[in-house]
């Protein structure tokens, strides 16, 4: 009986401590987002209609992929915030590519050819 009361009291104290506003509002360091990687991207995304979030290492998510036995080379942009169609339109305006060379897929935008360096420099110049 005494043990169950002690367990009940300690459990109640832990629950109330956990639900208190000060404990619930502070997140552990790994769960907090860096302002450089998150808030800046949201501000730029609101101006352009799209944005790109950097990876955990701070790199831009621009990748090169070879498909179909080395006959199809693609530059892939991932981690897109906002409207990927607006990103596609921006790529068409900025780079010398045809409409058929830029495709919007689920979670990414694909551009024909090896343009990783150009895309990274362009995204960095936009503030990402």
Secondary structure by P-SEA (a helix, b strand, c coil): caaaaaaaaaaaaaaaaaacccccccccccccccccccaaaaaaaaaacccccccccccccccccccccccccbbbbccccccaaaaaaaaaaccccccccccccccccccccccaaaaaaaaaaacc
